[in-house]
Every structure is written in C-alpha cells, then in structure tokens.
Amino acid sequence: MDSSKLPLLAVVGLTASGKSGFSLHLAAALGERGIACEIISADAFQLYRGMNIGTAKIPVDERRGIPHHLLDVLQLEEKASVADYQRSCRQVIEQIRSRNALPILVGGSGLYVRAALDKIEFPGTDSAIRARLEAQAAQLGMEKMHQRLAEVDPQSAARIVPANERRVIRALEVYELTGKKFSATMPRREYFQPALQLGISWPLPVLDERISQRTTQMLAQGFIAEVEELQKQGLADTPTACRATGYQAVMDLLAGKITRDEAAEQIALQTRQLARKQRKWFRKDPRIHWLDGEAGTSANLEQALTLLGIK
C-alpha cells in the first residue's frame, strides 16, 4: 500500500496508558504489510538529553529498529518551546513522507500534540513588551490588568481569571505585538493534513495501578541515579526541564528532605494528577478514536488497522 495515501497517525492520551508500546506494535504490524513507519515523540520532556527513566523514554535497544525522532534534542539548560517543537515536527513529518514512510506521532503533551496536528499559529514574543507589562502588573495589580484585557479582548478576558498573571500578560502582549486579539489565535480543531488519532483508554482505578507499578519500576531501574547525575548538570536551575513529573521528588529525596517511600508516593500522586489533567484535555477532542486497553493489544491493533482501511 502507498503510505502517502494514509493519514498521519497519532497515538495520544494519558501517561502510563501504554502509548509507546502500542505504537511499536502498530508500526511493526504496518511494516509487515509493507508500510514503513517512523515514530515522532510528542512528549515535552523526552526532548531533553539524559531524562530517560523519569520520562519513560523507550531505550534504543527496545525500539525494534524503528526510527524515532524528537528525542534527546535539547540540553537541560534550554527552554522547551511548543512553537519550536511545531516547526521541528512539521519538518520531520515532511522528511518521513519524502522517504515514503508513515509518521506516527506518540505522546501525551496535549498542546504539543495539537501543535503537531492542527492548524495553529503561535504569535511571537517581545521581551521588552512583556517586561513592561509585568512591571505594570506589579504596580497596578492584576485586577487592573485584567480590566485592560477586557477592554481590548473581552473573549479572552472571559476565559482567563485575573489571578492567572501569566496568561493575562500573554494575552496583552499578543495584542500589543500583533494588533490581534489573543482569542483570535486560539486553534480550531482542524488538521493541517489528514490524520487519525488513537487513544488507549483504561478505567481510572486500573490506570492508577499501572502508574503505581511504573513508579516502582522506574525507581528499580535507576531513576534516583539518573536524577543525581542530572543535578550535577544543573537540573534544579533549568527553565523547564526541572518541571518534569517526579524529578523534584527525587531531588528532595537526594537532599534528605523525604524518604524513598515518600518520594515514591509523591511521584505516583503527581503522575495520577497529571493523568487526570490529560484525561480532561484529550476528552475534549471528539476526533480521537478510543481503544479499550483492557481488550488487549491484538484487538486494538485490529481496530486500528480497520480504521486505516487495512486488513
């Protein structure tokens, strides 16, 4: 089958749902049918070199020889940007298509997934404008800044609470920089090229147990040693890398602030909280075809291939 006639594939959804493993099975099944596949990560923290165990990055020797992209592309001190990711991802998609292969996007970072799949424009930034707005916010207070936003962009003001300083200032920055309302830059659910999104769904109690098991496995695999090494490279002072789920808990463990058991509890709790945020995000997208995790890999592969029109 000509892969150019197939839609861009995406395996999305909640952390610990089995996205990475399923994507490998799916790529292998398509490969058996003569369709070469390459996988693109849509995980904001798998972009960082050295952040492997804590981000559940598939080890190279477990990737079945399937090319993986947008892993290990940032140094710890670099700031992850969804706009930069979109540019890189679109280039990779084009390159994969040029090799007559099928791109499979895999990840649970919701905005990164949408940046990859949808028609979204990201307005630029201006440090001088932002600094001035932040100074005004400190002087006048966020209620005044929110009132200003309501005057120029009432739709955004209705969605953003005054206490959310970052988003209020961003909306004002976009208006000053582009003359357009921030609300006008909000993406539509419209693919930039034909796509098929698949998600793996589990009952929350089952997912919670999977999270607990994965937390135990990560610690057994050397997560603590990974964080210890990253700390030597300045992890604690990084702009975005340090926000990855679980890494602060391990840093607290290494600092003697909490015990190993307490660290494990915190990691599992934070991961469950992340899963619920992801669930809320992805459930809003009616285009996602949800596969039943409890049905098993074979049944889900059959369903995925049917959706692609492949037997």
Protein Blocks (a to p, Z undefined) as FASTA:
>chain_A
ZZklpccdddedjehilmmmmmmmmmmmmmmnopacddddfbfklmpghilmlnopacfk
lnnopacehihkbcfklccdfklmmmmmmmmmmmmmmnopacddddjbfklmmmmmmccd
dddddfklmmmmmmmmmmnopklmmmmmmmmmmmlmmmpcfklmmlmmmmmmmmmmnopa
fklmpccdddfbdcddddddddfklmmmmmmmmmmmmmmnopmmmmmmmmmnommmpfkl
mmpghjlmmmmmmnopacfklmmmmmmmmmmmmmmmmmmmmmmpmkbccddfknojklmm
mmmmmmnopZZ
